[in-house]
Amino acid sequence: MGTGGKILVVDDNNDLRIVVSTMLSRLGYEVSSADSGENGLGIFLKNKFDIVLSDYEMPGMDGVAFACSIKKSSLEHGSLS
């Protein structure tokens, strides 16, 4: 079983996002999900996550831009070492 950590899953592919989220939930993790980098960033900014899983290629804000945005936000708020 998982440690009960919080995971954010960001993917524009609805079926894949649901499968990954369901699998992680069944393993005992608290999972939030988003269908785009923009929506994922909004969720990330309002919550604390242990792990973020993101698709690389998404319309709008792609995975790299999303990762850079959450890193910048985390550094500004002292969340990353």
C-alpha positions in Angstrom: 0.0 0.0 0.0 1.0 3.6 -0.6 2.1 6.0 2.1 -1.0 8.1 1.7 0.9 10.9 0.1 -0.8 13.5 -2.2 -0.3 13.2 -5.9 -1.3 15.5 -8.7 -1.9 13.9 -12.2 -2.0 16.3 -15.2 -2.8 14.9 -18.6 -5.0 16.0 -21.5 -5.8 12.4 -22.3 -9.0 11.7 -20.2 -8.8 7.9 -20.3 -5.1 7.8 -19.3 -5.6 10.4 -16.5 -8.5 8.3 -15.1 -6.6 5.0 -15.2 -3.5 6.5 -13.6 -5.5 8.4 -10.9 -7.6 5.3 -10.1 -4.6 3.0 -9.9 -2.8 5.5 -7.5 -6.0 5.9 -5.4 -6.3 2.1 -5.0 -2.7 2.1 -3.8 -3.7 4.4 -1.0 -2.7 7.8 -2.4 -4.8 11.0 -2.3 -5.0 11.9 -6.0 -6.1 15.1 -7.6 -6.1 15.5 -11.4 -6.3 18.1 -14.1 -6.8 18.0 -17.9 -4.3 20.8 -18.7 -1.2 22.5 -17.5 -3.2 25.6 -16.8 -5.8 23.7 -14.7 -3.0 21.7 -13.0 -1.2 24.9 -12.0 -4.4 26.3 -10.5 -4.8 23.1 -8.4 -1.1 23.0 -7.5 -1.1 26.6 -6.2 -4.0 25.8 -3.8 -2.7 22.5 -2.4 0.5 20.8 -1.3 1.6 17.7 -3.2 4.2 15.1 -2.6 4.5 14.1 -6.3 3.3 15.7 -9.5 2.9 13.5 -12.6 2.5 15.4 -15.9 2.1 14.6 -19.6 4.9 16.2 -21.6 2.9 17.1 -24.7 -0.3 19.0 -24.0 -2.1 21.8 -25.9 -1.6 25.3 -24.3 0.8 24.9 -21.4 2.9 21.8 -22.2 4.5 19.7 -19.5 7.8 21.6 -19.6 6.1 25.0 -19.1 3.9 23.4 -16.4 7.0 22.0 -14.6 8.8 25.4 -14.8 5.7 27.1 -13.4 5.4 24.8 -10.4 9.1 25.0 -9.7 9.1 28.8 -9.8 6.0 28.9 -7.5 7.6 26.4 -5.1 10.9 28.4 -5.0 9.0 31.6 -4.3 7.1 29.9 -1.4 10.1 28.0 -0.1 8.7 24.6 -0.9 11.7 23.2 -2.8 15.2 22.7 -1.5 
